[in-house]
Amino acid sequence: MPNSKSAKKRLRQDAVRRTRNRAVKSTIKTQVRKVREAITAGDVATAETELRLAAKRVDKAAAAGVVHANMAARVKSRLSAAVKTAKGK
């Protein structure tokens, strides 16, 4: 347990940030799942719109420091490659 006033404040701030970060990561995972489900269903148009939304959310999370920039790039690259492959079929 924190003893100093600043340590107590830091604990409160960390709790708020952890909650916010977990929510952002959860929305990213949900969006990625929607893209993959659309690809599996063969719905390329939906997959492309969901991909744009996923890329936007991943970029915002990376800009805020919630996820690493390389992680964001990797997710976007893999999803776009999957959509491109589905488009070709």
C-alpha distance (Angstrom), angle and dihedral (degrees) to the residues before:
residue distance angle dihedral
M1 . . .
P2 3.79 . .
N3 3.77 117.5 .
S4 3.78 105.1 -173.0
K5 3.77 124.9 69.1
S6 3.80 92.4 -118.3
A7 3.81 91.9 50.1
K8 3.81 90.3 52.5
K9 3.80 90.4 51.1
R10 3.80 90.7 47.5
L11 3.82 89.4 53.0
R12 3.81 90.6 53.0
Q13 3.80 92.0 47.4
D14 3.79 92.2 48.2
A15 3.80 91.2 52.2
V16 3.81 91.7 52.6
R17 3.80 92.9 46.0
R18 3.81 93.0 46.5
T19 3.80 90.7 52.8
R20 3.80 92.1 48.3
N21 3.82 93.2 46.1
R22 3.81 92.1 49.6
A23 3.80 90.4 50.9
V24 3.81 91.8 50.5
K25 3.81 92.4 47.9
S26 3.78 89.9 48.5
T27 3.81 92.5 53.2
I28 3.81 89.9 49.3
K29 3.79 91.8 52.3
T30 3.80 91.0 47.4
Q31 3.79 91.6 50.5
V32 3.79 92.4 48.3
R33 3.80 89.2 50.2
K34 3.82 90.4 52.2
V35 3.80 90.8 53.4
R36 3.81 92.2 48.8
E37 3.82 92.1 46.8
A38 3.80 91.0 51.2
I39 3.81 90.1 50.6
T40 3.80 91.2 49.0
A41 3.80 90.6 49.4
G42 3.81 89.4 51.2
D43 3.81 93.4 -119.6
V44 3.81 100.7 138.8
A45 3.82 96.1 172.2
T46 3.80 92.1 55.9
A47 3.79 90.7 43.7
E48 3.81 90.9 55.3
T49 3.81 94.0 50.0
E50 3.80 91.2 46.0
L51 3.81 89.3 47.7
R52 3.80 91.3 56.3
L53 3.80 90.5 50.9
A54 3.81 91.8 46.0
A55 3.81 91.8 50.5
K56 3.78 90.6 50.0
R57 3.80 93.2 50.8
V58 3.80 93.8 45.3
D59 3.81 91.2 49.2
K60 3.79 92.1 50.0
A61 3.80 91.0 49.2
A62 3.80 91.1 49.8
A63 3.80 91.6 48.4
A64 3.80 90.2 51.7
G65 3.80 91.6 48.6
V66 3.79 94.8 -115.8
V67 3.81 91.7 122.6
H68 3.78 131.1 18.7
A69 3.80 117.7 -94.3
N70 3.81 91.8 -124.2
M71 3.80 90.3 53.4
A72 3.78 89.9 52.7
A73 3.80 91.8 49.4
R74 3.81 91.8 47.6
V75 3.81 93.6 50.6
K76 3.81 92.6 47.7
S77 3.79 92.4 46.6
R78 3.79 95.0 49.7
L79 3.78 93.9 45.4
S80 3.79 94.0 47.6
A81 3.81 90.4 48.3
A82 3.80 90.2 51.1
V83 3.81 91.8 49.4
K84 3.81 90.6 47.3
T85 3.80 90.5 51.6
A86 3.81 91.3 48.4
K87 3.78 89.7 48.8
G88 3.79 91.2 55.0
K89 3.79 93.3 53.7
